[in-house]
Amino acid sequence: MVRAIKERTVVGPAGRVVIDHSDLPEGSYRLHLTDAGGLSEEAPLIVAPERAFTGDFDRGDFTIREVVTKIKGGHELRIGGEAVRVRNHVINTFQMAGNFSFNGQLSNNGLSDFMFGRASQYRQGGGEFKYLLGTRWGFFLQDNWRVSARLTLNLGVRWDPYLPYYDREGRVLCFQPGTTQRSQRYPNAPLGFLYGGSNPDPGCPVGGSDSNWWNIAPRVGLAYRLTDDGKTSLRTGIGAYYTPIQTSNMNPFANVAPFAGTFTLSDVAFEDPFGSKGMANPFPANFGPDVPGKDFVFAPINDVRTYFAKDYRIPQLITWSLRLERQFGKNWVGSLAYIGNKGTFQQLTIEQNPAIFSPDATVGNTQQRRVYPTFGPVGRYDAAANSHYHSLQWGLEKALQSRIFDHDE
């Protein structure tokens, strides 16, 4: 909360604003000022932090990998696998400072709005604290088969099951708007908030989304010598690949109540952003890093920074190519190729709780115009995007020659 203060304002170089407070509020703040021309400036508001942490960003994964090769006749057989132990321990004061934005809604000038003490938006969170663990598995089988002097085949398949990593202290959210189901882990949570983890609410997966067991990716390649002189060849192939997601995708689970709640308010008074919207200050109750008990009392209008769709899939890429190569002289090779790919299950972040436009829309009635007015912004990770790529490529290469001379004195 920002309490009543005595202040001295100095406009310095490049619009930098320094404020001297005789009564410092809890937390530190940064101001975003936008003028009528759209130019923006970030200015620090120098205050005392409510609490201090020594940060920890431990992302110390380790990998075990084994590959076995056997050659028999025209076959080179390879079988292997790997296990990546994912560990992500984070202690981060993310959003604890609070953040004011001034967009000129009152006076058409962000700096003037700041002087009037009216902010277009205020956001504050309880930090980002998590203890994420998981294992990423991968297995493959491949046969490089020399069928004849002219033809070589590459045959393979890879299996990449996706088992969502999750916070071992239970910081996992499933958002189900419109549900009448109440969380068993946190009975005071708003309807729509269910929680995963090792002791999940019914209907909420342990990691916030379902596992993908059948990520099977076949691939085949072919190289064929077209001419007896060995100077012309044709190469083609097609294969599927799955891409594991970053552990940072799970960060938003740590930014939601009751673990470290985030709140976004529009059109607030600078001296008391929460009070000006009729809310009690949700802090310090929503500050991490402690995971509260089931009797935690939730503040209204909670944000959901991002959660996963229950049927989330990791991205898949299918790529294919056809290449013709011809050697010229001793050192030159020319090539002509078509290369394409198609991406499926690409990740999109969808705003699920937008403020719907109306003729009387203002910054001040943003919350009332939301699809779910009892919640703040809600983001959802969906595997809903697709991509396509097609190209015609040509190349000309020259192998450089070199000689080594022995010189005896």
LINTAPE-V510296 format. One record per pair of residues at least 24 apart in sequence whose ideal C-beta (glycine too) atoms are under 8 Angstrom apart, sorted by the first residue. I is the first residue (numbers start at 0). J is the second residue. D is the distance in whole Angstrom. If there is no record, write none. Layout:
i:j:d
I:J:D
I:J:D
//
This chain:
i:j:d
0:24:6
0:25:6
0:271:6
0:272:8
0:273:6
0:274:7
0:280:4
0:282:8
1:28:8
1:269:7
1:270:5
1:271:6
1:272:7
2:270:7
2:271:7
3:270:6
4:270:7
8:114:7
10:110:8
13:40:7
14:40:4
14:42:7
14:110:6
15:40:8
15:42:5
15:43:8
16:42:4
16:44:7
16:110:8
16:113:7
17:43:8
17:45:7
18:44:6
18:45:7
20:46:6
23:47:4
25:49:4
25:282:7
25:283:7
26:95:6
26:96:5
26:97:5
26:123:7
26:282:8
27:96:5
27:97:8
28:96:6
28:97:5
28:98:7
28:99:6
29:96:7
29:97:8
29:98:6
29:99:7
30:99:5
30:100:8
30:101:7
30:113:6
31:98:7
31:99:7
31:100:4
31:101:7
31:109:8
32:101:5
32:109:4
32:110:5
32:112:8
32:113:6
33:100:8
33:101:7
33:102:5
33:103:6
33:109:4
34:103:6
34:108:5
34:109:5
34:110:7
35:103:6
35:107:4
35:108:5
39:109:7
40:109:8
40:110:8
44:99:8
48:92:8
48:95:8
48:96:7
49:95:7
49:282:7
49:283:6
49:286:7
50:95:8
50:283:8
50:286:7
52:90:6
52:91:8
52:92:6
52:126:7
52:288:8
53:90:7
54:90:6
54:91:6
54:92:7
55:88:6
55:89:7
55:90:4
56:89:6
56:90:8
56:91:7
57:86:7
57:87:7
57:88:4
57:89:7
58:86:7
58:87:5
58:246:7
59:86:5
60:84:6
60:85:5
60:86:6
61:86:8
73:144:6
73:145:4
73:146:7
74:142:6
74:143:7
74:144:5
74:145:8
75:142:7
75:143:4
75:144:8
76:140:8
76:141:7
76:142:5
77:139:8
77:140:7
77:141:5
77:142:8
77:143:8
78:139:7
78:140:5
78:141:8
79:138:7
79:139:6
80:136:7
80:137:6
80:138:4
80:139:7
81:136:8
81:137:5
82:134:6
82:135:7
82:136:6
83:134:7
83:135:4
83:137:8
84:132:8
84:133:8
84:134:6
85:131:7
85:132:7
85:133:5
85:134:7
85:135:6
85:164:5
85:246:6
86:131:7
86:132:6
87:129:7
87:130:8
87:131:4
87:132:8
87:164:7
87:246:4
87:249:8
88:129:7
88:130:5
88:131:8
89:127:6
89:128:7
89:129:5
89:131:8
89:250:7
89:253:7
90:128:6
90:288:7
91:126:6
91:127:4
91:128:7
92:126:5
92:127:8
93:124:7
93:126:6
93:127:4
93:254:7
94:122:7
94:123:6
94:124:3
94:125:7
94:126:7
94:127:7
94:254:7
94:261:6
95:123:7
95:124:6
95:125:7
95:126:5
95:286:7
96:123:8
97:121:7
97:122:7
97:123:4
97:272:8
98:122:5
98:123:7
99:269:7
99:272:8
102:362:8
104:266:7
104:361:8
104:362:5
113:269:7
116:268:6
116:269:4
116:270:6
117:266:7
117:267:8
117:268:7
117:269:7
118:266:8
118:267:5
118:268:8
118:269:6
118:272:7
119:265:7
119:266:6
119:362:5
120:263:7
120:264:7
120:265:5
120:267:8
120:362:8
121:263:7
121:264:5
121:267:5
121:272:4
122:261:7
122:262:7
122:263:5
122:264:8
122:302:8
123:261:7
123:262:6
123:272:8
123:282:7
124:254:5
124:259:6
124:260:7
124:261:4
124:262:7
124:285:8
124:302:8
125:254:8
125:256:8
125:258:7
125:259:3
125:260:5
125:261:7
125:282:7
125:285:4
125:286:5
125:287:5
126:253:8
126:259:5
126:286:6
126:287:4
126:288:7
127:250:6
127:253:5
127:254:6
127:259:7
127:287:7
128:170:8
128:253:6
128:258:7
128:259:6
128:287:4
128:288:4
129:166:5
129:168:8
129:170:6
129:249:7
129:250:7
129:252:7
129:253:4
130:166:6
130:167:5
130:168:5
131:164:5
131:165:7
131:166:5
131:167:8
131:246:6
131:249:6
132:164:7
132:165:8
132:167:5
133:162:7
133:163:7
133:164:3
133:165:7
133:206:8
134:162:7
135:162:8
135:243:5
136:160:6
136:162:7
148:224:7
149:223:6
149:224:4
150:221:7
150:222:7
150:223:5
150:224:8
151:221:7
151:222:5
151:223:8
152:219:7
152:220:7
152:221:6
153:218:8
153:219:7
153:220:4
153:221:7
153:222:8
153:236:7
154:218:8
154:219:6
154:220:8
155:217:7
155:218:5
155:219:8
155:238:8
156:215:7
156:216:7
156:217:5
156:218:7
157:215:8
157:216:5
157:218:7
157:240:8
157:241:8
158:214:7
158:215:5
158:216:7
159:214:5
159:216:7
159:241:4
159:243:7
159:313:8
160:210:7
160:211:7
160:212:5
160:213:8
160:214:6
161:210:6
161:211:4
161:214:6
161:241:7
161:243:7
161:312:8
161:313:5
162:206:7
162:210:5
163:204:7
163:205:7
163:206:3
163:207:6
163:208:5
163:210:7
163:307:8
164:206:6
164:246:6
164:249:6
165:195:6
165:196:6
165:205:6
165:206:4
165:207:7
165:249:7
166:196:7
166:249:7
166:252:6
166:253:7
167:196:8
167:197:7
168:196:7
168:290:5
169:194:7
169:195:8
169:196:3
169:197:7
169:198:7
169:290:6
170:196:7
170:252:5
170:253:5
170:258:5
170:290:7
171:195:3
171:196:5
171:199:7
171:203:7
171:205:7
171:206:6
171:207:5
171:252:5
172:207:7
172:252:6
172:255:5
172:303:7
172:306:5
173:200:7
173:202:7
173:203:4
173:204:7
173:207:6
173:306:6
173:309:7
174:303:5
174:306:5
174:351:8
174:377:6
174:379:7
175:202:7
176:351:8
176:371:5
176:374:8
176:377:8
184:293:6
185:257:6
185:293:6
185:295:6
185:297:8
186:293:6
187:293:8
187:294:7
187:295:6
187:296:6
187:297:6
188:256:8
188:257:7
188:297:6
189:297:6
189:301:7
189:373:7
189:374:7
191:371:8
191:374:7
192:255:8
192:256:8
192:301:8
204:309:7
207:249:8
207:252:7
207:306:6
207:307:5
208:307:4
208:308:7
208:309:6
208:310:7
208:311:4
209:309:6
209:310:6
209:311:7
211:312:6
211:313:6
214:241:5
214:313:7
214:315:8
216:240:6
216:241:6
216:315:8
230:325:6
230:326:4
231:323:8
231:324:7
231:325:5
231:326:8
232:323:8
232:324:5
233:321:8
233:322:7
233:323:6
233:324:8
234:320:8
234:321:8
234:322:5
234:324:7
235:319:8
235:320:7
235:321:5
235:322:7
236:319:7
236:320:6
237:317:7
237:318:7
237:319:4
237:320:8
238:317:7
238:318:6
238:319:8
239:315:6
239:316:7
239:317:5
240:315:7
240:316:5
240:317:8
240:318:7
241:313:6
241:314:7
241:315:6
241:316:8
242:313:6
242:314:5
242:315:8
242:316:7
243:313:6
244:313:6
244:314:8
244:346:7
248:305:8
248:346:8
248:380:7
250:304:8
251:303:8
251:304:4
251:305:4
251:306:7
251:378:7
252:306:7
253:287:7
254:302:8
254:304:5
255:301:7
255:302:7
255:303:6
255:304:7
256:285:6
256:295:8
256:297:5
256:298:7
256:301:5
257:285:8
257:290:8
257:291:5
257:295:4
257:297:7
258:287:6
258:290:6
258:291:8
259:285:6
259:286:7
259:287:4
259:288:7
260:285:4
260:297:8
260:298:7
260:301:6
260:302:7
261:301:7
261:302:4
261:304:6
261:375:7
262:298:7
262:300:6
262:301:7
262:302:6
262:375:6
263:302:5
263:375:5
263:376:6
264:300:7
264:366:8
265:362:5
265:363:7
265:365:4
265:366:6
266:361:8
266:362:5
266:363:4
266:365:7
299:373:7
300:366:7
300:373:7
300:374:7
300:375:5
301:374:6
301:375:6
302:374:7
302:375:4
302:376:5
302:377:7
303:351:8
303:352:8
303:374:7
303:375:8
303:376:7
303:377:4
303:378:7
304:376:8
304:378:6
305:348:6
305:378:4
305:379:7
305:380:6
306:377:8
306:378:7
306:379:6
306:380:7
307:379:8
307:380:5
308:379:6
308:380:6
308:381:5
308:382:7
310:382:8
311:380:6
311:381:7
311:382:5
312:344:4
312:382:4
313:344:7
313:382:7
314:342:6
314:343:7
314:344:5
314:345:5
314:346:7
314:382:7
315:342:7
315:343:5
315:344:5
316:340:6
316:341:7
316:342:5
316:343:8
317:341:5
317:343:7
330:397:5
330:398:5
330:399:8
330:400:7
331:395:7
331:396:7
331:397:5
331:398:8
332:395:8
332:396:5
332:397:8
332:398:8
333:393:7
333:394:7
333:395:5
333:396:8
334:392:8
334:393:7
334:394:5
334:395:8
334:396:8
335:391:8
335:392:8
335:393:5
336:391:7
336:392:5
336:393:7
336:394:8
337:389:8
337:390:7
337:391:6
337:392:8
338:388:8
338:389:8
338:390:5
338:392:6
339:387:8
339:388:6
339:389:5
339:390:7
340:386:8
340:387:8
340:388:5
341:385:7
341:386:7
341:387:6
341:388:8
342:384:8
342:385:6
342:386:4
342:387:8
343:385:6
344:382:4
344:383:8
344:384:8
345:382:7
345:383:8
345:384:4
345:385:6
345:386:6
346:380:6
346:381:7
346:382:6
346:384:7
347:380:8
347:381:5
347:382:8
347:383:5
347:384:5
348:378:5
348:379:7
348:380:6
348:381:8
349:378:7
349:379:5
349:381:5
349:383:8
350:376:7
350:377:7
350:378:6
351:377:4
351:378:7
351:379:5
352:376:6
352:377:4
//
